[in-house]
Amino acid sequence: MTQRVMWMMILAYGSLMGCTTPVSYAPSNTPTAVEPVATKAKLKSLGLQYYWKGKVPLQPAEIITKMWAVDDLIYFLTNQRNLYAFNARVGVPMWAVNVTSKPEPIYAPTHYRGMQLTKEVGGVKEIQTPPSPEKIKSIDATLINTATRVVVIDGKGKVWRDFSYRNFSAGAKAATNGWNIYVPTPTKLAYCVRLNEAVTCWWRSINGGEMIKAPMIVYDKNVFIGTMDGTVKLMDTETGGHTWRKTLPGTIDTPFHVDGRGIFVACGDRNIHGLNFSGVALWYPCTFDSEFVGPMRATDRSLLQRTLGEGLCCVNVTTGKLRWSNTKLVKPVALIEGKMFCLDTAGNIQAINEITGKATITIPATGFDFVGTNLRAKSIYGATSNGIVYCIRHEDAGILTSEEFQRQ
């Protein structure tokens, strides 16, 4: 992807980001966005503030189509297939890369601290004798994959890897352990590709050929897989060796969650299942009356999952019992000062008591085309399709550091 790094940093905050050369752009001819209804005075009355306001330097006729809030970054994907990275701490753009020239699916990016890559793609020697991870410098990397390729970008916008898959295509977001990537395919196979040499390490048929729709997850030297026949499967990250599998009574087609407490799956049988790392149920499944939609989110105390009929549902992660459900809520957005902020069906943001589900305040959010979700950031991120970005935080919030994101 030579010459695809389109720009890096700008004037104001240039010294903060280590950039000294400004880049000029033609003015965008996209329409001016409507300012959000939530005024500074309104936010102040709610104990909040606009922490910063920024601008994505879009090209003429370019508009944002997707937004992701990940760690201390905000990513924007546009109709021209450009990925922009924004510093979520101070509200300035960092870099932009054209992901692909093809009209193909582009999956959500992954931010990985400590990815281990050599500067150049390895050759035959490196394939036969891979370099030791301990001898390779670590980088703060963004990984994004399409149906046909993978791109790895560092924190300054330098592209470290840009290669096509060999003999397969991806059906979902790739997972990574900082050394390899793990890719599900529409042909009912899972592939492991080593990033340093851009070569396939292994591939496995999943349970005799079951399709994988939900993104795979890497956690603690295992690849966690959920399939359309309800199988939860663990494989060793290095060898692809089978660890164990358990079949649940329904499809797994929405993103599930894995952390140190276990594996939490919203299943096609309309139950949320909690499993430990041996496949044993943590609690009796939590049952719902309608189908699940969208990814599962987790806090220290709760699992959050949207359903088609009952809206956003909150489950006690320790007991598996339903705390509350709310048909007017679409997704969680942030946790700030003990309040859970959620986007509702009217496009507003409500502050909800995580335990009782009671709404305390409502923030008018008309004017936001996108609202990101990051339950660790203590911030609300909203954006317009023409690139105006807002950060809302508690009125007494101090400087937000990258270390805070890493500790959470």
Sequence and secondary structure as in RCSB ss.txt:
>XXXX:A:sequence
MTQRVMWMMILAYGSLMGCTTPVSYAPSNTPTAVEPVATKAKLKSLGLQYYWKGKVPLQPAEIITKMWAVDDLIY
FLTNQRNLYAFNARVGVPMWAVNVTSKPEPIYAPTHYRGMQLTKEVGGVKEIQTPPSPEKIKSIDATLINTATRV
VVIDGKGKVWRDFSYRNFSAGAKAATNGWNIYVPTPTKLAYCVRLNEAVTCWWRSINGGEMIKAPMIVYDKNVFI
GTMDGTVKLMDTETGGHTWRKTLPGTIDTPFHVDGRGIFVACGDRNIHGLNFSGVALWYPCTFDSEFVGPMRATD
RSLLQRTLGEGLCCVNVTTGKLRWSNTKLVKPVALIEGKMFCLDTAGNIQAINEITGKATITIPATGFDFVGTNL
RAKSIYGATSNGIVYCIRHEDAGILTSEEFQRQ
>XXXX:A:secstr
 TT EEEE  STTHHHHT           S      S  HHHHHHTTEEEEEEEE    TT  EEEEEEETTEEE
EEETT EEEEEETTTTEEEEEEE  SSS  B   EEEEEEE  SS   HHHHHS   GGGS EEEEEEEEBSSEE
EEEETTS EEEEEE SS   SS  EE SSEEEEE TTSEEEEEETTTTEEEEEEESTTT    S  EEETTEEEE
E TTSEEEEEETTT  EEEEEE SS   S  EEETTEEEEE TTSEEEEE TTS BSS  EE SS EEEEEEE S
SEEEEEETTTEEEEEETTT  EEEEETTEEEEEEEETTEEEEEETTS EEEE TTT  EEEEE  TT SEE   T
TSSSEEEE TTSEEEEEEETT     HHHHHH 
